[in-house]
Amino acid sequence: MAGFGSLVEGRPWALAWTRWLGAGFLFVYGGKALWRAQSSRSLVPGGAEASTLRSTLGTLAALTFLNPHVYVDTIVLLGAVGSAQPLAGRAPFALGAIFASLTWFVLIGFGARLLSGFFTSPCAWRYLDAGVGTATLALAVGMAVG
């Protein structure tokens, strides 16, 4: 929050640029999800394959550091919202965001295990893609209109 606030302070073009970049990314991502939902190209995983610790950690690192959502969420969204908080509210906001993120990812992990049987169906993936696409496009519109 401190870094993003310092960047945009006195540079309104930087905030506008990141807002439009984020909205554009979300439009593309949402559009692709809706396209997958209406086509036969939904993300249906293949059979379970054994993996090594090294390949699992490599995949984890790639999903973490090469994922644009990490940067959009932590720098643009949380940075912008956190920077708008009063100075005394920034630390509680940051702690709340960290706790919410930790809770979210733990629930995703356990939820994925519980729903793994459901998501063997291509129809389930199409519904998920439709939901993700709709929600993402709504976020993009909200970001674009400010």
C-alpha positions in Angstrom: 0.0 0.0 0.0 2.8 2.4 0.8 4.5 1.8 -2.6 1.4 2.2 -4.7 0.3 5.3 -2.7 3.7 6.9 -3.2 3.6 6.1 -6.9 0.2 7.7 -7.6 0.5 10.6 -5.3 0.8 13.6 -7.5 0.6 11.4 -10.6 -3.1 10.9 -11.4 -2.2 9.5 -14.8 -0.6 6.5 -13.0 -3.8 5.5 -11.3 -5.8 6.0 -14.4 -3.3 3.9 -16.4 -3.3 1.0 -13.9 -7.1 1.2 -13.7 -7.5 0.9 -17.5 -4.8 -1.8 -17.8 -6.6 -3.8 -15.0 -10.0 -3.3 -16.6 -8.6 -4.4 -20.0 -7.1 -7.5 -18.6 -10.3 -8.4 -16.8 -12.3 -7.8 -20.0 -10.1 -10.2 -22.0 -10.0 -12.8 -19.2 -13.8 -12.7 -18.7 -14.4 -12.8 -22.5 -12.1 -15.9 -22.8 -14.0 -17.6 -19.9 -17.4 -16.9 -21.6 -16.0 -18.2 -24.9 -14.9 -21.4 -23.3 -18.3 -21.8 -21.6 -20.2 -21.7 -24.9 -17.7 -23.8 -26.8 -16.4 -27.3 -26.3 -13.1 -26.0 -25.1 -13.8 -25.9 -21.3 -11.0 -26.6 -19.0 -11.6 -30.3 -18.4 -8.5 -31.8 -16.7 -7.0 -35.0 -17.9 -6.3 -38.1 -15.8 -4.4 -37.9 -12.6 -0.7 -38.1 -13.1 2.0 -38.8 -10.5 4.3 -35.8 -10.0 7.5 -35.2 -8.2 8.1 -32.7 -5.4 10.3 -30.7 -7.8 7.6 -30.5 -10.5 4.9 -29.6 -8.0 7.0 -26.8 -6.5 7.9 -25.6 -10.0 4.2 -25.5 -10.9 3.4 -23.7 -7.6 6.1 -21.1 -8.3 4.9 -20.5 -11.8 1.2 -20.2 -10.8 2.3 -17.8 -8.0 4.8 -15.5 -9.7 3.7 -15.7 -13.4 0.1 -15.2 -12.5 -1.0 -11.6 -13.4 -3.8 -11.8 -10.8 -1.2 -11.7 -8.1 0.0 -8.3 -9.3 -3.5 -6.9 -10.2 -4.9 -8.0 -6.8 -2.0 -7.1 -4.5 -0.6 -4.0 -6.2 -3.5 -2.4 -8.1 -6.6 -3.4 -6.2 -5.4 -3.7 -2.6 -2.9 -1.0 -3.1 -5.4 1.5 -4.4 -8.1 0.6 -1.9 -5.5 0.5 1.0 -4.0 3.8 0.0 -7.4 5.4 0.1 -7.8 4.4 3.8 -6.9 6.9 6.5 -3.3 6.4 7.8 -4.5 4.8 11.0 -6.7 2.3 9.1 -4.0 1.1 6.6 -2.4 -1.5 8.9 -5.8 -3.1 10.0 -6.8 -3.1 6.3 -3.6 -4.8 5.3 -3.9 -7.4 8.1 -7.6 -8.0 7.2 -6.6 -8.5 3.5 -3.8 -10.9 4.5 -6.2 -12.9 6.7 -8.9 -13.0 4.0 -6.4 -14.1 1.4 -5.1 -16.9 3.6 -8.7 -18.0 4.4 -9.7 -17.9 0.8 -6.8 -20.1 -0.4 -7.3 -22.6 2.4 -10.9 -22.9 1.5 -10.1 -23.3 -2.2 -7.7 -26.1 -1.4 -10.2 -28.0 0.7 -13.1 -27.1 -1.7 -11.1 -28.4 -4.7 -10.7 -31.8 -3.0 -14.4 -31.9 -2.0 -15.6 -30.9 -5.5 -13.1 -33.0 -7.6 -15.7 -35.6 -8.5 -18.2 -32.9 -9.6 -15.6 -31.3 -11.9 -14.9 -34.4 -13.9 -17.9 -33.3 -16.0 -17.4 -31.0 -18.9 -20.8 -29.5 -18.1 -19.6 -28.4 -14.6 -16.6 -26.7 -16.2 -18.9 -24.8 -18.6 -21.0 -23.6 -15.7 -17.8 -22.5 -13.8 -16.5 -20.7 -16.9 -19.8 -19.0 -17.4 -19.8 -17.8 -13.7 -16.2 -16.7 -13.8 -16.7 -14.9 -17.1 -19.8 -13.1 -15.9 -18.2 -12.1 -12.6 -15.0 -11.0 -14.2 -16.7 -8.9 -16.8 -18.8 -7.2 -14.1 -15.6 -6.4 -12.2 -14.1 -5.0 -15.4 -17.0 -2.8 -16.0 -16.9 -1.6 -12.4 -13.2 -0.8 -12.7 -13.7 0.9 -16.0 -16.5 3.2 -14.9 -14.5 4.0 -11.7 
